[in-house]
Amino acid sequence: MQSSPLRVVVAKPGLDGHDRGAKVVARALRDAGVEVIYTGLHQTPAQIVATAVQEDADGIGLSVLSGAHMTAFTEVMKLLRHEDASNIVVFGGGIIPEDDAASLLEEGVAALFTPGASIATVVEWVTTHVGEDGKPLECVVS
């Protein structure tokens, strides 16, 4: 069992300026006892990974509404492997077509929450699947 609180980086990669959803998820995770580091808008994948490594994060939650989900998630996963930090669980949300979601899950993204997923579902998934042993138990698309 995890001895310290989960630490999750919540990030908005790229030029997407819509951060309400990311802030709502960050607040809900904090309310559930998760330590959240919110990076703010317009972060590069390199900045996100550097923050996660520096903060010893258990997970990274990406919010991508700009259509750049394939690039953002794929680059974060590549950089985590490069930093030997593949134990950091990556999950996220946004408007992600089913075919793209399948590709991202194959790439190693642990979970994707699409429009209609409840905040309670996200919080339950994070608190259940992130941090126990550094590996997600399942991959889901909501």
LOKOLVO-935220 format. One line per field, with one value per atom (N, C-alpha, C, O, CB): z, y, x; residue in one letter; atom name; chain. Coordinates in pm, whole numbers. Glycine has a CB too. Layout:
<recs>
c3	c(Z,...)
c2	c(Y,...)
c1	c(X,...)
rest	c(A,...)
atom	c(CA,...)
kette	c(A,...)
</recs>
This chain:
<recs>
c3	c(0,0,0,56,122,-60,-71,67,136,-171,110,244,246,349,296,135,128,27,-53,87,31,-63,-208,-240,-36,-293,-436,-479,-428,-518,-573,-632,-781,-850,-603,-830,-970,-1029,-971,-985,-1145,-1222,-1317,-1393,-1299,-1314,-1408,-1502,-1457,-1334,-1632,-1727,-1850,-1889,-1771,-1908,-2033,-2137,-2144,-2013,-2220,-2321,-2441,-2475,-2368,-2503,-2629,-2615,-2512,-2717,-2721,-2730,-2680,-2680,-2872,-2637,-2586,-2463,-2366,-2552,-2467,-2356,-2268,-2182,-2408,-2289,-2213,-2095,-2111,-2303,-1977,-1862,-1751,-1645,-1805,-1774,-1668,-1627,-1507,-1716,-1724,-1692,-1613,-1516,-1818,-1652,-1580,-1437,-1344,-1653,-1418,-1284,-1199,-1079,-1291,-1261,-1187,-1143,-1029,-1275,-1234,-1199,-1092,-996,-1324,-1105,-1004,-867,-767,-1044,-860,-733,-675,-555,-751,-759,-712,-660,-559,-825,-728,-681,-546,-456,-785,-534,-406,-294,-184,-417,-324,-225,-183,-73,-279,-271,-242,-174,-149,-370,-144,-72,-159,-109,9,-288,-380,-381,-386,-524,-377,-394,-544,-622,-334,-582,-723,-752,-682,-763,-858,-909,-1043,-1139,-924,-1049,-1173,-1244,-1188,-1145,-1367,-1438,-1507,-1544,-1539,-1524,-1596,-1745,-1791,-1568,-1818,-1963,-2042,-1993,-2010,-2164,-2267,-2231,-2254,-2296,-2174,-2137,-2251,-2323,-2010,-2267,-2364,-2298,-2175,-2416,-2377,-2317,-2234,-2129,-2427,-2278,-2202,-2066,-1966,-2281,-2061,-1933,-1841,-1720,-1956,-1897,-1818,-1758,-1638,-1903,-1839,-1790,-1689,-1587,-1908,-1715,-1619,-1484,-1380,-1675,-1486,-1362,-1290,-1169,-1390,-1363,-1301,-1238,-1128,-1404,-1308,-1255,-1133,-1030,-1363,-1143,-1033,-910,-797,-1076,-930,-819,-770,-680,-861,-827,-791,-800,-708,-649,-912,-930,-957,-1016,-1045,-913,-942,-1075,-1141,-829,-1115,-1236,-1303,-1241,-1206,-1431,-1509,-1573,-1641,-1618,-1550,-1614,-1715,-1680,-1510,-1842,-1948,-1990,-2004,-2069,-2010,-2063,-2199,-2211,-1968,-2303,-2440,-2514,-2543,-2514,-2543,-2616,-2753,-2828,-2535,-2786,-2907,-3031,-3142,-2886,-3015,-3128,-3142,-3233,-3254,-3054,-3060,-2966,-2923,-3025,-2936,-2839,-2883,-2801,-2815,-3011,-3057,-3034,-2986,-3206,-3068,-3050,-2902,-2860,-3120,-2824,-2683,-2602,-2532,-2622,-2610,-2531,-2575,-2492,-2543,-2707,-2759,-2717,-2680,-2911,-2723,-2684,-2534,-2493,-2722,-2452,-2308,-2280,-2201,-2232,-2344,-2323,-2365,-2295,-2400,-2479,-2529,-2430,-2399,-2668,-2382,-2288,-2155,-2094,-2265,-2109,-1984,-2001,-1911,-1944,-2115,-2140,-2143,-2086,-2274,-2209,-2219,-2081,-2056,-2309,-1993,-1857,-1761,-1641,-1803,-1812,-1729,-1619,-1504,-1667,-1659,-1565,-1612,-1591,-1548,-1676,-1727,-1617,-1644,-1814,-1493,-1379,-1351,-1276,-1253,-1410,-1392,-1483,-1605,-1425,-1424,-1496,-1566,-1504,-1400,-1696,-1775,-1805,-1853,-1908,-1776,-1807,-1858,-1850,-1683,-1908,-1955,-2005,-1998,-2061,-2057,-2108,-2219,-2241,-1997,-2288,-2396,-2501,-2481,-2457,-2612,-2724,-2810,-2894,-2807,-2786,-2849,-2922,-2859,-2744,-3054,-3131,-3088,-3042,-3281,-3103,-3060,-3119,-3048,-3098,-3249,-3313,-3252,-3229,-3465,-3227,-3165,-3022,-2977,-3167,-2950,-2812,-2810,-2725,-2747,-2902,-2908,-2931,-2868,-3020,-3020,-3047,-2924,-2894,-3164,-2854,-2734,-2623,-2552,-2685,-2608,-2507,-2542,-2453,-2495,-2670,-2714,-2687,-2659,-2864,-2695,-2669,-2521,-2485,-2717,-2436,-2293,-2206,-2084,-2271,-2267,-2187,-2112,-2171,-2277,-1982,-1898,-1906,-1901,-1755,-1919,-1922,-1992,-1981,-1779,-2063,-2130,-2093,-2102,-2285,-2052,-2011,-2111,-2121,-1865,-2183,-2288,-2238,-2128,-2412,-2316,-2272,-2220,-2282,-2386,-2106,-2043,-1924,-1841,-2143,-1913,-1796,-1674,-1681,-1816,-1566,-1446,-1371,-1382,-1353,-1296,-1212,-1112,-1084,-1138,-1058,-962,-1026,-959,-911,-1153,-1224,-1236,-1214,-1363,-1270,-1283,-1148,-1139,-1336,-1044,-910,-864,-810,-809,-883,-840,-915,-856,-860,-1047,-1125,-1077,-1057,-1275,-1060,-1017,-880,-862,-1013,-785,-650,-641,-547,-552,-737,-739,-819,-783,-794,-928,-1021,-1026,-1087,-1154,-967,-974,-839,-733,-1010,-846,-727,-651,-578,-638,-663,-585,-616,-527,-611,-744,-783,-908,-973,-808,-939,-1054,-1186,-1292,-1058,-1184,-1306,-1297,-1192,-1332,-1405,-1405,-1407,-1459,-1527,-1351,-1352,-1478,-1516,-1231,-1544,-1665,-1747,-1698,-1631,-1867,-1952,-1980,-2012,-2085,-1968,-1989,-2079,-2085,-1857,-2149,-2223,-2180,-2192,-2380,-2129,-2086,-2192,-2174,-1954)
c2	c(-120,0,125,124,0,228,356,419,436,452,455,512,664,720,477,729,874,902,815,947,1023,1054,1042,1065,1195,1006,1007,1146,1246,957,1153,1281,1273,1185,1313,1366,1365,1504,1605,1323,1506,1629,1637,1544,1632,1748,1774,1883,1990,1817,1856,1946,1971,1888,1890,2088,2131,2151,2257,2264,2048,2063,2146,2150,1926,2211,2280,2412,2478,2193,2449,2582,2590,2698,2628,2479,2476,2566,2551,2331,2657,2751,2720,2801,2888,2606,2571,2483,2363,2499,2542,2467,2441,2392,2539,2473,2452,2306,2276,2498,2214,2071,2025,1950,1990,2068,2031,2082,2011,2086,2203,2259,2187,2167,2409,2147,2072,1937,1896,2053,1868,1739,1757,1679,1671,1858,1884,1907,1853,2005,1986,2014,1887,1861,2122,1808,1684,1586,1519,1619,1577,1490,1540,1460,1482,1671,1727,1695,1657,1880,1710,1680,1533,1499,1716,1446,1303,1267,1149,1223,1368,1343,1326,1292,1224,1350,1340,1473,1579,1302,1467,1588,1617,1534,1571,1736,1772,1888,1989,1807,1872,1980,2019,1943,1936,2136,2183,2273,2372,2259,2237,2308,2435,2519,2219,2451,2567,2540,2429,2687,2644,2635,2633,2674,2750,2584,2596,2529,2585,2740,2410,2337,2247,2191,2254,2233,2138,2001,1992,2183,1895,1762,1754,1690,1656,1818,1816,1884,1834,1886,1995,2062,1974,1968,2198,1908,1823,1707,1678,1770,1639,1526,1573,1507,1454,1684,1736,1765,1736,1863,1823,1851,1721,1710,1931,1623,1495,1426,1372,1403,1427,1364,1441,1381,1358,1574,1657,1643,1641,1803,1634,1627,1484,1461,1688,1387,1246,1204,1143,1220,1239,1212,1065,995,1297,1020,885,881,777,834,995,999,1134,1236,961,1133,1255,1248,1151,1272,1352,1364,1476,1592,1388,1443,1542,1576,1487,1492,1703,1748,1809,1910,1850,1745,1790,1807,1709,1689,1932,1962,2023,2055,2057,2037,2108,2021,2072,2172,1890,1800,1750,1673,1867,1793,1753,1635,1618,1872,1557,1448,1344,1294,1380,1310,1209,1255,1179,1177,1378,1433,1448,1406,1567,1507,1536,1409,1395,1619,1316,1193,1111,1061,1109,1097,1017,1074,999,1009,1206,1268,1253,1228,1417,1267,1247,1104,1082,1277,1007,867,844,776,773,900,885,946,886,952,1065,1132,1059,1055,1275,1003,924,804,772,878,736,623,671,606,552,784,840,874,857,964,923,961,842,860,1072,722,602,623,586,566,682,713,652,710,865,536,472,425,384,355,430,393,501,476,368,619,725,694,685,866,677,638,761,865,575,748,858,829,721,878,927,919,1056,1152,874,1067,1197,1200,1103,1244,1316,1336,1437,1512,1377,1438,1532,1472,1367,1573,1539,1491,1406,1456,1610,1275,1182,1075,997,1117,1070,968,827,805,986,731,593,532,467,508,552,494,552,480,519,682,745,695,672,899,679,629,491,463,625,404,270,277,203,188,364,380,431,384,476,526,581,477,471,704,397,291,189,138,221,158,68,128,55,37,260,332,328,354,478,296,288,385,382,310,471,558,466,376,663,487,393,410,311,408,532,556,687,784,556,688,809,831,740,800,952,989,1090,1202,1045,1050,1133,1205,1177,1048,1297,1371,1277,1176,1457,1314,1231,1154,1109,1136,1138,1071,1161,1282,1039,1103,1184,1209,1133,1115,1316,1347,1234,1197,1483,1180,1069,949,882,1027,922,811,836,745,792,958,992,977,915,1137,1034,1028,884,844,1110,806,666,591,513,597,614,546,585,499,578,713,759,701,648,913,712,666,514,461,716,443,297,245,142,241,313,257,326,271,260,439,511,496,518,661,459,463,335,323,558,238,115,44,16,21,16,-51,13,-46,-199,134,204,158,208,190,63,12,21,-7,-134,58,58,-87,-176,137,-109,-242,-268,-384,-261,-165,-183,-55,51,-222,-65,53,75,-20,37,197,227,346,434,251,348,466,490,402,447,609,642,722,759,717)
c1	c(84,0,88,198,-95,41,112,123,22,39,247,265,247,210,402,271,252,141,106,384,85,-23,24,140,-77,-69,-39,1,-51,-160,93,134,106,157,286,25,-15,8,-31,-163,71,86,-31,-56,223,-105,-213,-163,-120,-347,-170,-106,-193,-275,28,-174,-239,-130,-69,-322,-105,0,-46,-164,45,49,24,-48,-41,-55,-115,-174,-318,-377,-170,-373,-509,-522,-447,-551,-615,-634,-754,-789,-647,-816,-936,-896,-872,-1039,-889,-838,-939,-902,-722,-1065,-1166,-1171,-1168,-1305,-1178,-1183,-1063,-1077,-1195,-944,-822,-827,-787,-697,-876,-884,-988,-968,-917,-1099,-1203,-1147,-1166,-1330,-1078,-1019,-913,-908,-958,-828,-725,-787,-739,-639,-893,-959,-1021,-1010,-1068,-1086,-1149,-1044,-1066,-1230,-930,-823,-768,-741,-710,-751,-705,-804,-764,-686,-933,-1036,-1033,-1076,-1174,-982,-973,-841,-814,-988,-758,-634,-511,-404,-649,-524,-411,-335,-397,-459,-203,-122,-117,-72,23,-164,-171,-78,-77,-316,0,84,21,29,237,-40,-101,-1,45,-236,34,140,93,175,202,-38,-87,-95,-70,0,-128,-149,-19,86,-234,-30,74,206,313,98,199,319,365,282,296,494,547,553,559,689,553,572,700,701,575,807,932,915,967,1044,843,819,735,759,750,636,548,625,613,432,705,783,887,907,852,953,1051,985,1043,1118,868,796,763,783,667,712,675,795,786,611,908,1029,1078,1110,1140,1085,1133,1044,1094,1141,914,819,796,715,687,867,852,706,652,907,643,500,474,557,445,357,310,236,230,220,180,101,103,135,-39,68,51,-86,-120,165,-165,-296,-292,-270,-406,-313,-311,-454,-539,-230,-479,-606,-580,-511,-675,-637,-610,-743,-812,-517,-777,-899,-869,-962,-986,-743,-703,-696,-677,-572,-710,-691,-549,-520,-732,-461,-320,-290,-176,-231,-391,-374,-272,-195,-507,-269,-174,-30,54,-196,-2,132,166,274,144,77,106,128,229,-8,34,47,167,242,-80,185,296,431,521,288,444,571,596,710,570,493,510,555,647,377,493,531,677,751,437,716,854,954,1056,869,922,1013,1022,1129,967,913,917,1009,1087,775,1000,1090,1235,1323,1054,1258,1394,1450,1570,1394,1365,1407,1407,1430,1316,1382,1371,1267,1287,1509,1155,1047,915,808,1033,922,802,708,595,840,755,669,564,470,754,578,480,362,377,542,246,125,66,45,20,40,-16,-162,-198,65,-246,-388,-430,-352,-473,-551,-591,-732,-807,-499,-765,-899,-901,-806,-992,-1014,-1032,-1122,-1183,-898,-1128,-1208,-1116,-1042,-1271,-1123,-1030,-1110,-1181,-935,-1101,-1173,-1133,-1021,-1148,-1225,-1202,-1076,-1000,-1319,-1052,-933,-806,-709,-935,-806,-690,-672,-560,-704,-783,-775,-712,-627,-916,-751,-693,-542,-466,-761,-500,-356,-282,-172,-334,-341,-276,-267,-167,-351,-371,-367,-258,-189,-505,-243,-136,1,97,-150,11,136,173,288,124,77,106,29,42,249,-52,-139,-235,-294,-218,-250,-324,-475,-548,-282,-523,-668,-698,-622,-726,-809,-855,-1002,-1084,-837,-1031,-1167,-1219,-1168,-1170,-1322,-1377,-1502,-1548,-1409,-1557,-1675,-1784,-1816,-1730,-1840,-1943,-1890,-1969,-2000,-1759,-1703,-1724,-1702,-1551,-1765,-1788,-1658,-1562,-1890,-1657,-1540,-1518,-1404,-1560,-1627,-1615,-1545,-1467,-1754,-1572,-1507,-1357,-1276,-1569,-1320,-1178,-1108,-1003,-1161,-1166,-1105,-1092,-989,-1188,-1198,-1191,-1083,-1008,-1326,-1073,-971,-831,-746,-987,-808,-675,-639,-530,-670,-729,-697,-688,-628,-802,-745,-738,-620,-562,-867,-584,-488,-352,-260,-545,-337,-210,-138,-197,-231,-11,72,91,189,18,2,18,149,229,-99,169,293,355,441,268,308,360,302,341,506,209,150,-3,-61,195,-67,-213,-264,-198,-267,-381,-439,-519,-538,-528,-564,-644,-641,-600,-789,-683,-696,-844,-916,-615,-888,-1029,-1045,-959,-1099,-1153,-1197,-1339,-1424,-1185,-1366,-1502,-1572,-1688,-1501)
rest	c(M,M,M,M,M,Q,Q,Q,Q,Q,S,S,S,S,S,S,S,S,S,S,P,P,P,P,P,L,L,L,L,L,R,R,R,R,R,V,V,V,V,V,V,V,V,V,V,V,V,V,V,V,A,A,A,A,A,K,K,K,K,K,P,P,P,P,P,G,G,G,G,G,L,L,L,L,L,D,D,D,D,D,G,G,G,G,G,H,H,H,H,H,D,D,D,D,D,R,R,R,R,R,G,G,G,G,G,A,A,A,A,A,K,K,K,K,K,V,V,V,V,V,V,V,V,V,V,A,A,A,A,A,R,R,R,R,R,A,A,A,A,A,L,L,L,L,L,R,R,R,R,R,D,D,D,D,D,A,A,A,A,A,G,G,G,G,G,V,V,V,V,V,E,E,E,E,E,V,V,V,V,V,I,I,I,I,I,Y,Y,Y,Y,Y,T,T,T,T,T,G,G,G,G,G,L,L,L,L,L,H,H,H,H,H,Q,Q,Q,Q,Q,T,T,T,T,T,P,P,P,P,P,A,A,A,A,A,Q,Q,Q,Q,Q,I,I,I,I,I,V,V,V,V,V,A,A,A,A,A,T,T,T,T,T,A,A,A,A,A,V,V,V,V,V,Q,Q,Q,Q,Q,E,E,E,E,E,D,D,D,D,D,A,A,A,A,A,D,D,D,D,D,G,G,G,G,G,I,I,I,I,I,G,G,G,G,G,L,L,L,L,L,S,S,S,S,S,V,V,V,V,V,L,L,L,L,L,S,S,S,S,S,G,G,G,G,G,A,A,A,A,A,H,H,H,H,H,M,M,M,M,M,T,T,T,T,T,A,A,A,A,A,F,F,F,F,F,T,T,T,T,T,E,E,E,E,E,V,V,V,V,V,M,M,M,M,M,K,K,K,K,K,L,L,L,L,L,L,L,L,L,L,R,R,R,R,R,H,H,H,H,H,E,E,E,E,E,D,D,D,D,D,A,A,A,A,A,S,S,S,S,S,N,N,N,N,N,I,I,I,I,I,V,V,V,V,V,V,V,V,V,V,F,F,F,F,F,G,G,G,G,G,G,G,G,G,G,G,G,G,G,G,I,I,I,I,I,I,I,I,I,I,P,P,P,P,P,E,E,E,E,E,D,D,D,D,D,D,D,D,D,D,A,A,A,A,A,A,A,A,A,A,S,S,S,S,S,L,L,L,L,L,L,L,L,L,L,E,E,E,E,E,E,E,E,E,E,G,G,G,G,G,V,V,V,V,V,A,A,A,A,A,A,A,A,A,A,L,L,L,L,L,F,F,F,F,F,T,T,T,T,T,P,P,P,P,P,G,G,G,G,G,A,A,A,A,A,S,S,S,S,S,I,I,I,I,I,A,A,A,A,A,T,T,T,T,T,V,V,V,V,V,V,V,V,V,V,E,E,E,E,E,W,W,W,W,W,V,V,V,V,V,T,T,T,T,T,T,T,T,T,T,H,H,H,H,H,V,V,V,V,V,G,G,G,G,G,E,E,E,E,E,D,D,D,D,D,G,G,G,G,G,K,K,K,K,K,P,P,P,P,P,L,L,L,L,L,E,E,E,E,E,C,C,C,C,C,V,V,V,V,V,V,V,V,V,V,S,S,S,S,S)
atom	c(N,CA,C,O,CB,N,CA,C,O,CB,N,CA,C,O,CB,N,CA,C,O,CB,N,CA,C,O,CB,N,CA,C,O,CB,N,CA,C,O,CB,N,CA,C,O,CB,N,CA,C,O,CB,N,CA,C,O,CB,N,CA,C,O,CB,N,CA,C,O,CB,N,CA,C,O,CB,N,CA,C,O,CB,N,CA,C,O,CB,N,CA,C,O,CB,N,CA,C,O,CB,N,CA,C,O,CB,N,CA,C,O,CB,N,CA,C,O,CB,N,CA,C,O,CB,N,CA,C,O,CB,N,CA,C,O,CB,N,CA,C,O,CB,N,CA,C,O,CB,N,CA,C,O,CB,N,CA,C,O,CB,N,CA,C,O,CB,N,CA,C,O,CB,N,CA,C,O,CB,N,CA,C,O,CB,N,CA,C,O,CB,N,CA,C,O,CB,N,CA,C,O,CB,N,CA,C,O,CB,N,CA,C,O,CB,N,CA,C,O,CB,N,CA,C,O,CB,N,CA,C,O,CB,N,CA,C,O,CB,N,CA,C,O,CB,N,CA,C,O,CB,N,CA,C,O,CB,N,CA,C,O,CB,N,CA,C,O,CB,N,CA,C,O,CB,N,CA,C,O,CB,N,CA,C,O,CB,N,CA,C,O,CB,N,CA,C,O,CB,N,CA,C,O,CB,N,CA,C,O,CB,N,CA,C,O,CB,N,CA,C,O,CB,N,CA,C,O,CB,N,CA,C,O,CB,N,CA,C,O,CB,N,CA,C,O,CB,N,CA,C,O,CB,N,CA,C,O,CB,N,CA,C,O,CB,N,CA,C,O,CB,N,CA,C,O,CB,N,CA,C,O,CB,N,CA,C,O,CB,N,CA,C,O,CB,N,CA,C,O,CB,N,CA,C,O,CB,N,CA,C,O,CB,N,CA,C,O,CB,N,CA,C,O,CB,N,CA,C,O,CB,N,CA,C,O,CB,N,CA,C,O,CB,N,CA,C,O,CB,N,CA,C,O,CB,N,CA,C,O,CB,N,CA,C,O,CB,N,CA,C,O,CB,N,CA,C,O,CB,N,CA,C,O,CB,N,CA,C,O,CB,N,CA,C,O,CB,N,CA,C,O,CB,N,CA,C,O,CB,N,CA,C,O,CB,N,CA,C,O,CB,N,CA,C,O,CB,N,CA,C,O,CB,N,CA,C,O,CB,N,CA,C,O,CB,N,CA,C,O,CB,N,CA,C,O,CB,N,CA,C,O,CB,N,CA,C,O,CB,N,CA,C,O,CB,N,CA,C,O,CB,N,CA,C,O,CB,N,CA,C,O,CB,N,CA,C,O,CB,N,CA,C,O,CB,N,CA,C,O,CB,N,CA,C,O,CB,N,CA,C,O,CB,N,CA,C,O,CB,N,CA,C,O,CB,N,CA,C,O,CB,N,CA,C,O,CB,N,CA,C,O,CB,N,CA,C,O,CB,N,CA,C,O,CB,N,CA,C,O,CB,N,CA,C,O,CB,N,CA,C,O,CB,N,CA,C,O,CB,N,CA,C,O,CB,N,CA,C,O,CB,N,CA,C,O,CB,N,CA,C,O,CB,N,CA,C,O,CB,N,CA,C,O,CB,N,CA,C,O,CB,N,CA,C,O,CB,N,CA,C,O,CB,N,CA,C,O,CB,N,CA,C,O,CB,N,CA,C,O,CB,N,CA,C,O,CB,N,CA,C,O,CB,N,CA,C,O,CB,N,CA,C,O,CB,N,CA,C,O,CB,N,CA,C,O,CB,N,CA,C,O,CB,N,CA,C,O,CB,N,CA,C,O,CB,N,CA,C,O,CB,N,CA,C,O,CB,N,CA,C,O,CB,N,CA,C,O,CB,N,CA,C,O,CB,N,CA,C,O,CB)
kette	c(A,A,A,A,A,A,A,A,A,A,A,A,A,A,A,A,A,A,A,A,A,A,A,A,A,A,A,A,A,A,A,A,A,A,A,A,A,A,A,A,A,A,A,A,A,A,A,A,A,A,A,A,A,A,A,A,A,A,A,A,A,A,A,A,A,A,A,A,A,A,A,A,A,A,A,A,A,A,A,A,A,A,A,A,A,A,A,A,A,A,A,A,A,A,A,A,A,A,A,A,A,A,A,A,A,A,A,A,A,A,A,A,A,A,A,A,A,A,A,A,A,A,A,A,A,A,A,A,A,A,A,A,A,A,A,A,A,A,A,A,A,A,A,A,A,A,A,A,A,A,A,A,A,A,A,A,A,A,A,A,A,A,A,A,A,A,A,A,A,A,A,A,A,A,A,A,A,A,A,A,A,A,A,A,A,A,A,A,A,A,A,A,A,A,A,A,A,A,A,A,A,A,A,A,A,A,A,A,A,A,A,A,A,A,A,A,A,A,A,A,A,A,A,A,A,A,A,A,A,A,A,A,A,A,A,A,A,A,A,A,A,A,A,A,A,A,A,A,A,A,A,A,A,A,A,A,A,A,A,A,A,A,A,A,A,A,A,A,A,A,A,A,A,A,A,A,A,A,A,A,A,A,A,A,A,A,A,A,A,A,A,A,A,A,A,A,A,A,A,A,A,A,A,A,A,A,A,A,A,A,A,A,A,A,A,A,A,A,A,A,A,A,A,A,A,A,A,A,A,A,A,A,A,A,A,A,A,A,A,A,A,A,A,A,A,A,A,A,A,A,A,A,A,A,A,A,A,A,A,A,A,A,A,A,A,A,A,A,A,A,A,A,A,A,A,A,A,A,A,A,A,A,A,A,A,A,A,A,A,A,A,A,A,A,A,A,A,A,A,A,A,A,A,A,A,A,A,A,A,A,A,A,A,A,A,A,A,A,A,A,A,A,A,A,A,A,A,A,A,A,A,A,A,A,A,A,A,A,A,A,A,A,A,A,A,A,A,A,A,A,A,A,A,A,A,A,A,A,A,A,A,A,A,A,A,A,A,A,A,A,A,A,A,A,A,A,A,A,A,A,A,A,A,A,A,A,A,A,A,A,A,A,A,A,A,A,A,A,A,A,A,A,A,A,A,A,A,A,A,A,A,A,A,A,A,A,A,A,A,A,A,A,A,A,A,A,A,A,A,A,A,A,A,A,A,A,A,A,A,A,A,A,A,A,A,A,A,A,A,A,A,A,A,A,A,A,A,A,A,A,A,A,A,A,A,A,A,A,A,A,A,A,A,A,A,A,A,A,A,A,A,A,A,A,A,A,A,A,A,A,A,A,A,A,A,A,A,A,A,A,A,A,A,A,A,A,A,A,A,A,A,A,A,A,A,A,A,A,A,A,A,A,A,A,A,A,A,A,A,A,A,A,A,A,A,A,A,A,A,A,A,A,A,A,A,A,A,A,A,A,A,A,A,A,A,A,A,A,A,A,A,A,A,A,A,A,A,A,A,A,A,A,A,A,A,A,A,A,A,A,A,A,A,A,A,A,A,A,A,A,A,A,A,A,A,A,A,A,A,A,A,A,A,A,A,A,A,A,A,A)
</recs>
